[in-house]
Structures are given as C-alpha cells and as structure tokens.
Amino acid sequence: MNEAEEEFVRALGRVLVALPRAVEQDMARAQRLPLSEYTALMYLSEAEHRSLRMSELASVSNLSLSGMTRIVDRLERRGLVRRARCDADGRGWNAVLTDEGLAALEDSWPIHLTSIRGHVLDHVPAEDLARFAEILQRIARTTQ
C-alpha cells in the first residue's frame, strides 16, 4: 500500500467505528430510538406493507438473525412492531411496523438527520456527493 492508500484505509476504519457511535450518542442525548432500532424501523417503513421477513431485515440492517431477533423482541414489547407468519411459506416470521412504530420513527427522524448532517454531510462538498455515493455503493456491493 502506498501512503495515500494507507491514509485512506485508516481514515475509513476510524469513520466506520466512530460514526455509528456518534449518531448513537446524539440519539440517546435527545432520548430517541437507539440507532439499531431506528435502522430496523426505517427499513420496515420502506418495505411493502411495512413488513419484512426477519432474515431479510437482519440482512439489510447488517446484523445477524439473532441480533435482529433481540431488537425485534424489544420493539415488539413496546408495540412498535408485531410479528406475523410469512404468507409465502408459513414457516418464517415477518416483522411488521405498527402505526406506533412509524410514529416513533418519525419522532426520531429529525434528530437522526441532524446528526448525519453534522457528522457527514456538512463535511462533503455538494459537488462531491454523487461521486462519493457511487464509490461507497461500489464498495458495499463487493462486501455483501
């Protein structure tokens, strides 16, 4: 690796660790959803019928199935999601976003946006956003 590559890899490593921690702290300070719960609810809100198979929700959230199960357990106890048998095969379970879950997501969204803007978007010039997004998407595709 040359010096520029080494600098890039080290900076990327720091961001991968520090950014979720910083957003999590911002959400906690504002007494909003933890980032892991926010992420799960966000993906459910974007899914057809606000429902995803548990394994799919785990995959898009970059978590293990057992990790997602613990998150959904917490969300279900608070009435933010419910579980329903999969219509397709009846063997698996779907997590389904409730109206209360959507309201909690909408309540947390402004804090999340402010956090992401302050920690990321304010540091990337507008003219670089499309190129930066393209690069990150390319990296993400190779790591799935």
DSSP file (Angstrom, degrees, kcal/mol; ACC not computed):
  #  RESIDUE AA STRUCTURE BP1 BP2  ACC     N-H-->O    O-->H-N    N-H-->O    O-->H-N    TCO  KAPPA ALPHA  PHI   PSI    X-CA   Y-CA   Z-CA
    1    1 A M              0   0    0      0, 0.0     2,-0.1     0, 0.0     0, 0.0   0.000 360.0 360.0 360.0 137.1    0.0    0.0    0.0
    2    2 A N     >  -     0   0    0      1,-0.1     4,-2.6     4,-0.0     5,-0.2  -0.370 360.0 -96.1 -84.8 175.7    1.2    3.5   -0.8
    3    3 A E  H  > S+     0   0    0      1,-0.2     4,-2.5     2,-0.2     5,-0.2   0.883 123.2  49.6 -61.2 -42.4    1.0    6.3    1.7
    4    4 A A  H  > S+     0   0    0      2,-0.2     4,-2.3     1,-0.2    -1,-0.2   0.905 112.4  48.1 -64.9 -41.2   -2.2    7.7    0.3
    5    5 A E  H  > S+     0   0    0      2,-0.2     4,-2.8     1,-0.2     5,-0.2   0.921 111.4  50.4 -63.7 -44.1   -3.9    4.3    0.3
    6    6 A E  H  X S+     0   0    0     -4,-2.6     4,-2.3     1,-0.2     5,-0.2   0.917 110.7  49.3 -60.7 -44.1   -2.8    3.7    3.9
    7    7 A E  H  X S+     0   0    0     -4,-2.5     4,-2.5     1,-0.2    -1,-0.2   0.918 112.2  48.8 -59.7 -45.0   -4.2    7.1    5.0
    8    8 A F  H  X S+     0   0    0     -4,-2.3     4,-2.8     2,-0.2    -2,-0.2   0.937 111.6  47.7 -62.1 -48.5   -7.5    6.4    3.2
    9    9 A V  H  X S+     0   0    0     -4,-2.8     4,-2.2     1,-0.2    -1,-0.2   0.896 113.7  47.7 -62.9 -41.3   -7.9    2.9    4.8
   10   10 A R  H  X S+     0   0    0     -4,-2.3     4,-2.1    -5,-0.2    -1,-0.2   0.915 113.1  47.7 -66.7 -42.2   -7.1    4.2    8.3
   11   11 A A  H  X S+     0   0    0     -4,-2.5     4,-2.4    -5,-0.2    -2,-0.2   0.918 111.6  50.7 -64.7 -42.4   -9.5    7.1    8.0
   12   12 A L  H  X S+     0   0    0     -4,-2.8     4,-2.6     1,-0.2    -1,-0.2   0.917 108.8  52.0 -61.2 -43.4  -12.2    4.8    6.7
   13   13 A G  H  X S+     0   0    0     -4,-2.2     4,-1.2     1,-0.2    -1,-0.2   0.901 109.6  49.1 -59.1 -42.5  -11.6    2.5    9.6
   14   14 A R  H  X S+     0   0    0     -4,-2.1     4,-3.2     1,-0.2     5,-0.3   0.916 112.1  48.5 -63.9 -42.5  -12.0    5.3   12.1
   15   15 A V  H  X S+     0   0    0     -4,-2.4     4,-2.5     1,-0.2    -2,-0.2   0.906 106.1  56.8 -65.1 -41.5  -15.2    6.6   10.4
   16   16 A L  H  < S+     0   0    0     -4,-2.6    -1,-0.2     1,-0.2    -2,-0.2   0.812 118.5  33.1 -61.4 -29.7  -16.7    3.1   10.4
   17   17 A V  H  X S+     0   0    0     -4,-1.2     4,-1.0    -3,-0.3    -2,-0.2   0.878 123.3  42.8 -89.6 -46.1  -16.3    2.9   14.2
   18   18 A A  H  X S+     0   0    0     -4,-3.2     4,-2.7    -5,-0.2     5,-0.2   0.855 104.6  60.9 -75.7 -36.8  -16.8    6.5   15.2
   19   19 A L  H  X S+     0   0    0     -4,-2.5     4,-2.6    -5,-0.3     5,-0.3   0.949 106.1  43.8 -63.1 -51.9  -19.8    7.5   13.0
   20   20 A P  H  > S+     0   0    0      0, 0.0     4,-2.6     0, 0.0    -1,-0.2   0.904 115.1  51.6 -59.6 -37.0  -22.3    4.9   14.4
   21   21 A R  H  X S+     0   0    0     -4,-1.0     4,-2.2     2,-0.2    -2,-0.2   0.917 110.7  47.5 -63.2 -43.2  -21.1    5.7   17.9
   22   22 A A  H  X S+     0   0    0     -4,-2.7     4,-2.2     2,-0.2    -1,-0.2   0.913 113.7  46.5 -66.1 -43.1  -21.6    9.5   17.4
   23   23 A V  H  X S+     0   0    0     -4,-2.6     4,-2.5     2,-0.2     5,-0.2   0.917 111.3  53.1 -65.5 -42.0  -25.1    9.1   15.9
   24   24 A E  H  X S+     0   0    0     -4,-2.6     4,-2.5    -5,-0.3    -2,-0.2   0.913 109.4  48.9 -57.8 -44.1  -26.0    6.7   18.7
   25   25 A Q  H  X S+     0   0    0     -4,-2.2     4,-2.7     2,-0.2    -1,-0.2   0.903 110.3  50.6 -64.2 -41.3  -24.9    9.3   21.3
   26   26 A D  H  X S+     0   0    0     -4,-2.2     4,-1.6     2,-0.2    -2,-0.2   0.912 112.0  47.5 -62.4 -42.3  -26.9   12.1   19.6
   27   27 A M  H  <>S+     0   0    0     -4,-2.5     5,-2.8     2,-0.2    -2,-0.2   0.908 113.5  47.8 -65.6 -42.0  -30.0    9.9   19.5
   28   28 A A  H ><5S+     0   0    0     -4,-2.5     3,-1.5     3,-0.2    -2,-0.2   0.907 108.2  54.4 -66.3 -42.1  -29.5    9.0   23.2
   29   29 A R  H 3<5S+     0   0    0     -4,-2.7    -1,-0.2     1,-0.3    -2,-0.2   0.867 112.1  44.6 -59.0 -36.3  -28.9   12.6   24.2
   30   30 A A  T 3<5S-     0   0    0     -4,-1.6    -1,-0.3    -5,-0.2    -2,-0.2   0.395 114.7-120.7 -88.2   2.8  -32.2   13.5   22.6
   31   31 A Q  T < 5 +     0   0    0     -3,-1.5    -3,-0.2     1,-0.2     2,-0.2   0.925  67.3 135.0  55.5  49.6  -33.9   10.5   24.2
   32   32 A R      < -     0   0    0     -5,-2.8    -1,-0.2     1,-0.2     3,-0.1  -0.535  62.6 -52.4-113.5-176.7  -34.9    9.0   20.8
   33   33 A L        -     0   0    0     71,-0.3    -1,-0.2    -2,-0.2    -3,-0.1  -0.214  60.6-106.3 -56.7 141.7  -34.6    5.5   19.4
   34   34 A P     >  -     0   0    0      0, 0.0     4,-2.8     0, 0.0     3,-0.4  -0.373  36.1-108.9 -61.1 153.5  -31.3    3.7   19.6
   35   35 A L  H  > S+     0   0    0      1,-0.2     4,-2.8     2,-0.2     5,-0.2   0.866 117.6  54.3 -57.1 -40.4  -29.6    3.6   16.2
   36   36 A S  H  > S+     0   0    0      1,-0.2     4,-1.8     2,-0.2    -1,-0.2   0.896 113.0  42.8 -63.3 -39.5  -30.1   -0.2   15.8
   37   37 A E  H  > S+     0   0    0     -3,-0.4     4,-2.6     2,-0.2     5,-0.2   0.899 112.8  52.8 -72.2 -40.8  -33.9    0.2   16.5
   38   38 A Y  H  X S+     0   0    0     -4,-2.8     4,-2.5     1,-0.2    -2,-0.2   0.927 109.5  50.0 -57.5 -45.8  -34.1    3.3   14.2
   39   39 A T  H  X S+     0   0    0     -4,-2.8     4,-2.3    -5,-0.2     5,-0.2   0.920 110.6  48.4 -62.2 -45.5  -32.5    1.4   11.4
   40   40 A A  H  X S+     0   0    0     -4,-1.8     4,-2.1     1,-0.2    -1,-0.2   0.933 114.2  46.1 -61.4 -46.0  -34.8   -1.6   11.7
   41   41 A L  H  X S+     0   0    0     -4,-2.6     4,-2.4     1,-0.2    -1,-0.2   0.866 109.6  55.6 -65.4 -35.9  -37.9    0.6   11.8
   42   42 A M  H  X S+     0   0    0     -4,-2.5     4,-1.2    -5,-0.2    -1,-0.2   0.946 109.4  45.4 -61.2 -48.7  -36.6    2.6    8.8
   43   43 A Y  H  X S+     0   0    0     -4,-2.3     4,-0.8     1,-0.2     3,-0.3   0.891 113.1  50.6 -64.8 -37.9  -36.2   -0.5    6.7
   44   44 A L  H >< S+     0   0    0     -4,-2.1     3,-0.8     1,-0.2    -1,-0.2   0.893 106.5  55.2 -65.0 -37.8  -39.7   -1.7    7.7
   45   45 A S  H 3< S+     0   0    0     -4,-2.4    -1,-0.2     1,-0.2    -2,-0.2   0.787 110.2  46.6 -65.6 -26.1  -41.2    1.7    6.8
   46   46 A E  H 3< S+     0   0    0     -4,-1.2    -1,-0.2    -3,-0.3    -2,-0.2   0.574  96.2  95.0 -90.9 -11.1  -39.7    1.4    3.3
   47   47 A A  S X< S-     0   0    0     -3,-0.8     3,-2.4    -4,-0.8     2,-0.1  -0.437  90.4 -88.9 -83.7 154.5  -40.9   -2.1    2.7
   48   48 A E  G >  S+     0   0    0      1,-0.3     3,-1.4     2,-0.2    -1,-0.1  -0.403 116.3   2.6 -59.4 132.7  -44.1   -3.2    1.0
   49   49 A H  G 3  S-     0   0    0      1,-0.3    -1,-0.3    -2,-0.1    48,-0.1   0.685 119.5 -86.1  58.7  20.2  -46.9   -3.4    3.6
   50   50 A R  G <  S+     0   0    0     -3,-2.4    47,-2.9     1,-0.2     2,-0.4   0.870 100.4 121.0  51.3  41.2  -44.3   -2.2    6.2
   51   51 A S  E <   +A   96   0A   0     -3,-1.4     2,-0.3    45,-0.2    45,-0.2  -0.998  36.8 173.6-141.0 136.0  -43.2   -5.9    6.5
   52   52 A L  E     -A   95   0A   0     43,-2.1    43,-3.1    -2,-0.4     2,-0.1  -0.996  39.3-105.1-139.2 144.8  -40.0   -7.8    6.1
   53   53 A R  E  >  -A   94   0A   0     -2,-0.3     4,-2.6    41,-0.3     3,-0.4  -0.423  39.0-116.9 -60.6 142.6  -39.1  -11.4    6.8
   54   54 A M  H  > S+     0   0    0     39,-2.7     4,-2.4     1,-0.3     5,-0.2   0.881 114.7  50.9 -54.4 -42.6  -36.8  -11.4    9.9
   55   55 A S  H  > S+     0   0    0     38,-0.3     4,-2.1     1,-0.2    -1,-0.3   0.873 111.3  48.3 -65.2 -36.2  -33.9  -12.8    7.9
   56   56 A E  H  > S+     0   0    0     -3,-0.4     4,-2.6     2,-0.2     5,-0.2   0.901 110.5  50.8 -70.0 -40.9  -34.2  -10.1    5.3
   57   57 A L  H  X S+     0   0    0     -4,-2.6     4,-1.5     1,-0.2    -2,-0.2   0.903 111.1  49.2 -62.4 -41.1  -34.5   -7.4    7.9
   58   58 A A  H  <>S+     0   0    0     -4,-2.4     5,-2.8    -5,-0.2     4,-0.3   0.923 111.5  50.0 -61.7 -44.5  -31.3   -8.7    9.6
   59   59 A S  H ><5S+     0   0    0     -4,-2.1     3,-1.3     1,-0.2    -2,-0.2   0.936 111.5  44.9 -63.4 -49.1  -29.5   -8.8    6.2
   60   60 A V  H 3<5S+     0   0    0     -4,-2.6    -1,-0.2     1,-0.3    -2,-0.2   0.777 114.5  50.9 -68.4 -24.0  -30.4   -5.2    5.2
   61   61 A S  T 3<5S-     0   0    0     -4,-1.5    -1,-0.3    -5,-0.2    -2,-0.2   0.437 111.6-122.5 -89.5  -0.3  -29.5   -4.0    8.7
   62   62 A N  T < 5S+     0   0    0     -3,-1.3     2,-0.3    -4,-0.3    -3,-0.2   0.895  70.6 123.4  58.8  43.4  -26.1   -5.8    8.5
   63   63 A L      < -     0   0    0     -5,-2.8    -1,-0.2    -6,-0.1    -2,-0.1  -0.869  66.9-102.1-126.5 161.7  -26.9   -7.8   11.7
   64   64 A S     >  -     0   0    0     -2,-0.3     4,-2.4     1,-0.1     5,-0.2  -0.401  37.0-111.6 -73.0 161.2  -27.1  -11.5   12.5
   65   65 A L  H  > S+     0   0    0      1,-0.2     4,-2.4     2,-0.2     5,-0.1   0.895 120.2  50.9 -62.4 -38.9  -30.5  -13.1   12.7
   66   66 A S  H  > S+     0   0    0      2,-0.2     4,-1.9     1,-0.2    -1,-0.2   0.895 109.5  50.2 -67.5 -37.8  -30.1  -13.5   16.5
   67   67 A G  H  > S+     0   0    0      2,-0.2     4,-1.8     1,-0.2    -2,-0.2   0.914 112.5  46.6 -63.7 -42.5  -29.1   -9.8   16.8
   68   68 A M  H  X S+     0   0    0     -4,-2.4     4,-3.0     1,-0.2     5,-0.2   0.875 107.5  57.7 -68.1 -36.1  -32.2   -8.7   14.9
   69   69 A T  H  X S+     0   0    0     -4,-2.4     4,-2.4     1,-0.2    -1,-0.2   0.911 106.1  49.4 -60.0 -41.9  -34.4  -11.1   16.9
   70   70 A R  H  X S+     0   0    0     -4,-1.9     4,-2.0     2,-0.2    -1,-0.2   0.908 112.2  48.0 -63.5 -41.3  -33.3   -9.3   20.1
   71   71 A I  H  X S+     0   0    0     -4,-1.8     4,-2.5     2,-0.2    -2,-0.2   0.939 112.7  47.5 -64.3 -46.4  -34.0   -5.9   18.6
   72   72 A V  H  X S+     0   0    0     -4,-3.0     4,-2.9     1,-0.2     5,-0.2   0.870 107.6  57.4 -64.6 -36.2  -37.4   -7.0   17.3
   73   73 A D  H  X S+     0   0    0     -4,-2.4     4,-2.2    -5,-0.2    -1,-0.2   0.944 109.9  44.5 -56.4 -47.9  -38.2   -8.5   20.7
   74   74 A R  H  X S+     0   0    0     -4,-2.0     4,-1.2     1,-0.2    -2,-0.2   0.927 115.3  47.3 -62.8 -45.3  -37.6   -5.1   22.3
   75   75 A L  H  <>S+     0   0    0     -4,-2.5     5,-2.7     1,-0.2     6,-0.8   0.877 111.1  51.6 -65.3 -37.4  -39.6   -3.3   19.7
   76   76 A E  H ><5S+     0   0    0     -4,-2.9     3,-1.5     1,-0.2    -1,-0.2   0.900 104.5  56.0 -67.6 -40.8  -42.4   -5.8   20.0
   77   77 A R  H 3<5S+     0   0    0     -4,-2.2    -1,-0.2     1,-0.3    -2,-0.2   0.822 110.5  46.6 -59.7 -30.6  -42.6   -5.4   23.8
   78   78 A R  T 3<5S-     0   0    0     -4,-1.2    -1,-0.3    -5,-0.2    -2,-0.2   0.405 117.3-114.0 -93.3   2.0  -43.1   -1.6   23.2
   79   79 A G  T < 5S+     0   0    0     -3,-1.5    22,-0.4     2,-0.2    21,-0.3   0.661  83.6 119.8  78.5  15.9  -45.7   -2.1   20.5
   80   80 A L  S   <S+     0   0    0     -5,-2.7    18,-2.0    20,-0.2     2,-0.3   0.735  80.9  13.5 -87.6 -23.4  -43.6   -0.7   17.7
   81   81 A V  E     -B   97   0A   0     -6,-0.8     2,-0.3    16,-0.2    -2,-0.2  -0.939  65.4-156.9-138.7 164.0  -43.6   -3.9   15.6
   82   82 A R  E     -B   96   0A   0     14,-2.2    14,-2.9    -2,-0.3     2,-0.4  -0.954  19.6-122.6-134.6 159.0  -45.5   -7.1   15.6
   83   83 A R  E     +B   95   0A   0     -2,-0.3     2,-0.3    12,-0.2    12,-0.2  -0.810  27.7 180.0-102.1 144.7  -44.6  -10.5   14.3
   84   84 A A  E     -B   94   0A   0     10,-2.0    10,-3.4    -2,-0.4     3,-0.1  -0.997  34.5-102.0-141.4 143.3  -46.7  -12.3   11.7
   85   85 A R  E     -B   93   0A   0     -2,-0.3     2,-0.3     8,-0.2     8,-0.2  -0.339  47.9-100.5 -60.0 143.6  -46.3  -15.6   10.0
   86   86 A C     >  -     0   0    0      6,-2.4     4,-1.7     1,-0.2    -1,-0.1  -0.510  24.0-149.4 -67.6 129.5  -44.9  -15.4    6.4
   87   87 A D  T  4 S+     0   0    0     -2,-0.3    -1,-0.2     1,-0.2    -2,-0.1   0.852  90.1  63.3 -66.2 -34.5  -47.7  -15.7    3.9
   88   88 A A  T  4 S-     0   0    0      1,-0.2    -1,-0.2     2,-0.0    -2,-0.0   0.892 130.2  -7.2 -63.4 -44.0  -45.4  -17.3    1.3
   89   89 A D  T  4 S-     0   0    0     -3,-0.1    -2,-0.2     3,-0.1    -1,-0.2   0.518  77.5-132.2-133.8  -9.6  -44.5  -20.5    3.2
   90   90 A G  S  < S+     0   0    0     -4,-1.7    -3,-0.1     1,-0.1    -2,-0.0   0.452  86.7  91.0  71.7  -1.7  -45.9  -20.2    6.8
   91   91 A R  S    S+     0   0    0     -6,-0.1    -1,-0.1     2,-0.0     2,-0.1   0.853  78.1  53.5 -92.5 -39.6  -42.5  -21.3    8.3
   92   92 A G  S    S-     0   0    0     -6,-0.1    -6,-2.4     1,-0.0     2,-0.4  -0.263  76.5-120.8 -92.8 178.7  -40.8  -18.0    8.8
   93   93 A W  E     - B   0  85A   0     -8,-0.2   -39,-2.7    -2,-0.1     2,-0.4  -0.932  13.2-149.9-122.1 144.8  -41.8  -14.8   10.6
   94   94 A N  E     -AB  53  84A   0    -10,-3.4   -10,-2.0    -2,-0.4     2,-0.5  -0.854  13.2-136.1-105.6 146.9  -42.1  -11.3    9.4
   95   95 A A  E     -AB  52  83A   0    -43,-3.1   -43,-2.1    -2,-0.4     2,-0.5  -0.905  25.1-162.5 -95.6 132.0  -41.6   -8.1   11.4
   96   96 A V  E     -AB  51  82A   0    -14,-2.9   -14,-2.2    -2,-0.5     2,-0.3  -0.974  16.0-128.2-123.4 125.6  -44.4   -5.7   10.7
   97   97 A L  E     - B   0  81A   0    -47,-2.9   -16,-0.2    -2,-0.5     2,-0.1  -0.555  25.7-148.7 -72.1 127.3  -44.1   -2.0   11.6
   98   98 A T     >  -     0   0    0    -18,-2.0     4,-2.4    -2,-0.3     5,-0.2  -0.421  28.7-105.3 -87.9 169.6  -47.1   -0.8   13.6
   99   99 A D  H  > S+     0   0    0      1,-0.2     4,-2.2     2,-0.2     5,-0.1   0.882 125.0  53.2 -60.7 -37.4  -48.6    2.7   13.5
  100  100 A E  H  > S+     0   0    0    -21,-0.3     4,-2.2     2,-0.2    -1,-0.2   0.881 107.9  50.8 -65.1 -37.7  -46.9    3.4   16.9
  101  101 A G  H  > S+     0   0    0    -22,-0.4     4,-2.4   -21,-0.3    -2,-0.2   0.902 109.0  50.2 -65.7 -41.5  -43.6    2.2   15.4
  102  102 A L  H  X S+     0   0    0     -4,-2.4     4,-2.7     1,-0.2    -2,-0.2   0.901 110.4  50.6 -63.2 -40.0  -44.0    4.6   12.4
  103  103 A A  H  X S+     0   0    0     -4,-2.2     4,-2.0     2,-0.2    -2,-0.2   0.905 110.3  49.2 -64.1 -40.9  -44.8    7.4   14.9
  104  104 A A  H  X S+     0   0    0     -4,-2.2     4,-1.7     2,-0.2   -71,-0.3   0.894 111.9  49.3 -65.4 -39.1  -41.6    6.6   16.9
  105  105 A L  H  X S+     0   0    0     -4,-2.4     4,-1.9     2,-0.2    -2,-0.2   0.938 111.3  48.5 -63.5 -46.9  -39.6    6.6   13.7
  106  106 A E  H  < S+     0   0    0     -4,-2.7    -2,-0.2     1,-0.2    -1,-0.2   0.848 110.2  52.6 -63.1 -33.9  -41.0    9.9   12.6
  107  107 A D  H  < S+     0   0    0     -4,-2.0     4,-0.4     1,-0.2    -1,-0.2   0.853 114.9  41.2 -68.3 -35.0  -40.3   11.4   16.0
  108  108 A S  H  X S+     0   0    0     -4,-1.7     4,-2.3     1,-0.2     3,-0.4   0.702  94.6  84.1 -85.3 -21.5  -36.6   10.2   15.9
  109  109 A W  H  X S+     0   0    0     -4,-1.9     4,-2.9     1,-0.2     5,-0.2   0.878  85.7  52.3 -55.4 -47.0  -36.0   11.2   12.2
  110  110 A P  H  > S+     0   0    0      0, 0.0     4,-2.4     0, 0.0    -1,-0.2   0.893 111.7  47.2 -60.0 -37.7  -35.2   14.9   12.7
  111  111 A I  H  > S+     0   0    0     -3,-0.4     4,-2.4    -4,-0.4    -2,-0.2   0.921 113.0  49.1 -67.6 -42.9  -32.5   14.0   15.4
  112  112 A H  H  X S+     0   0    0     -4,-2.3     4,-2.8     2,-0.2     5,-0.2   0.934 112.5  48.0 -60.7 -46.6  -31.1   11.3   13.1
  113  113 A L  H  X S+     0   0    0     -4,-2.9     4,-2.9     1,-0.2     5,-0.2   0.925 111.5  49.5 -60.8 -46.2  -31.0   13.7   10.1
  114  114 A T  H  X S+     0   0    0     -4,-2.4     4,-2.5    -5,-0.2    -1,-0.2   0.905 112.6  48.6 -60.1 -41.6  -29.4   16.5   12.2
  115  115 A S  H  X S+     0   0    0     -4,-2.4     4,-2.6     2,-0.2     5,-0.3   0.941 113.5  45.2 -64.2 -48.8  -26.8   14.0   13.4
  116  116 A I  H  X>S+     0   0    0     -4,-2.8     4,-2.2     1,-0.2     5,-1.5   0.898 113.7  50.9 -63.6 -40.4  -26.0   12.6   10.0
  117  117 A R  H  <>S+     0   0    0     -4,-2.9     5,-2.9    -5,-0.2     6,-0.2   0.945 114.6  43.0 -61.7 -47.4  -25.8   16.1    8.5
  118  118 A G  H  <5S+     0   0    0     -4,-2.5    -2,-0.2    -5,-0.2    -1,-0.2   0.855 121.9  37.7 -69.0 -36.0  -23.4   17.3   11.2
  119  119 A H  H  <5S+     0   0    0     -4,-2.6    -1,-0.2    -5,-0.2    -2,-0.2   0.698 137.5   2.5 -90.5 -19.9  -21.2   14.3   11.2
  120  120 A V  T ><5S+     0   0    0     -4,-2.2     3,-2.3    -5,-0.3     4,-0.4   0.635 121.8  49.3-128.8 -67.0  -21.2   13.6    7.5
  121  121 A L  G > <S+     0   0    0     -5,-1.5     3,-1.2     1,-0.3    -4,-0.2   0.807 105.4  58.5 -60.2 -34.7  -23.0   15.8    5.0
  122  122 A D  G 3 <S+     0   0    0     -5,-2.9    -1,-0.3    -6,-0.3    -4,-0.1   0.659 107.3  50.9 -67.5 -13.1  -21.6   19.1    6.3
  123  123 A H  G <  S+     0   0    0     -3,-2.3    -1,-0.2    -6,-0.2    -2,-0.2   0.441  97.4  74.2-103.6  -1.9  -18.1   17.7    5.5
  124  124 A V  S <  S-     0   0    0     -3,-1.2     5,-0.1    -4,-0.4    -1,-0.1  -0.947  84.1-125.4-115.8 115.6  -18.7   16.6    2.0
  125  125 A P    >>  -     0   0    0      0, 0.0     3,-2.3     0, 0.0     4,-0.8  -0.286  22.4-120.0 -57.6 141.6  -19.0   19.3   -0.7
  126  126 A A  H >> S+     0   0    0      1,-0.3     3,-0.8     2,-0.2     4,-0.5   0.838 112.8  58.2 -52.6 -37.9  -22.2   19.2   -2.6
  127  127 A E  H 34 S+     0   0    0      1,-0.2    -1,-0.3     2,-0.1     4,-0.3   0.671 108.0  47.6 -70.9 -14.0  -20.3   18.7   -5.9
  128  128 A D  H <> S+     0   0    0     -3,-2.3     4,-2.7     2,-0.1    -1,-0.2   0.554  87.0  88.9 -99.1 -10.3  -18.6   15.6   -4.5
  129  129 A L  H <X S+     0   0    0     -3,-0.8     4,-2.9    -4,-0.8     5,-0.2   0.908  87.0  47.4 -58.8 -48.8  -21.8   13.9   -3.1
  130  130 A A  H  X S+     0   0    0     -4,-0.5     4,-2.1     1,-0.2    -1,-0.2   0.921 116.1  44.6 -62.1 -44.3  -22.8   11.9   -6.2
  131  131 A R  H  > S+     0   0    0     -4,-0.3     4,-2.2     2,-0.2    -1,-0.2   0.904 113.9  49.8 -66.3 -41.7  -19.2   10.6   -6.8
  132  132 A F  H  X S+     0   0    0     -4,-2.7     4,-2.5     2,-0.2    -2,-0.2   0.914 111.1  49.4 -63.3 -43.9  -18.7    9.8   -3.1
  133  133 A A  H  X S+     0   0    0     -4,-2.9     4,-2.5    -5,-0.2    -1,-0.2   0.900 109.7  52.2 -61.5 -41.4  -22.1    7.9   -3.0
  134  134 A E  H  X S+     0   0    0     -4,-2.1     4,-2.1    -5,-0.2    -2,-0.2   0.913 110.6  47.4 -61.4 -43.7  -21.1    6.0   -6.2
  135  135 A I  H  X S+     0   0    0     -4,-2.2     4,-2.3     2,-0.2    -2,-0.2   0.931 112.8  48.0 -64.7 -46.4  -17.8    4.9   -4.6
  136  136 A L  H  X S+     0   0    0     -4,-2.5     4,-2.7     1,-0.2    -2,-0.2   0.890 111.2  51.1 -63.8 -38.8  -19.4    3.8   -1.3
  137  137 A Q  H  X S+     0   0    0     -4,-2.5     4,-2.3     2,-0.2    -1,-0.2   0.893 109.0  51.1 -64.7 -39.3  -22.1    1.8   -3.2
  138  138 A R  H  X S+     0   0    0     -4,-2.1     4,-1.4     2,-0.2    -2,-0.2   0.922 112.0  46.7 -63.4 -43.8  -19.4    0.1   -5.2
  139  139 A I  H  X S+     0   0    0     -4,-2.3     4,-0.8     1,-0.2     3,-0.3   0.930 111.4  52.2 -62.3 -45.1  -17.5   -0.8   -2.0
  140  140 A A  H >< S+     0   0    0     -4,-2.7     3,-0.8     1,-0.2     4,-0.4   0.886 105.8  54.6 -60.4 -40.2  -20.8   -2.0   -0.4
  141  141 A R  H >< S+     0   0    0     -4,-2.3     3,-0.7     1,-0.2    -1,-0.2   0.853 107.1  50.3 -63.4 -34.0  -21.6   -4.3   -3.4
  142  142 A T  H 3< S+     0   0    0     -4,-1.4    -1,-0.2    -3,-0.3    -2,-0.2   0.639 109.6  51.5 -80.1 -12.4  -18.2   -6.0   -3.1
  143  143 A T  T <<        0   0    0     -4,-0.8    -1,-0.2    -3,-0.8    -2,-0.2   0.366 360.0 360.0-105.5   4.8  -18.6   -6.7    0.6
  144  144 A Q    <         0   0    0     -3,-0.7    -1,-0.2    -4,-0.4    -2,-0.1   0.469 360.0 360.0 -88.9 360.0  -22.1   -8.3    0.5
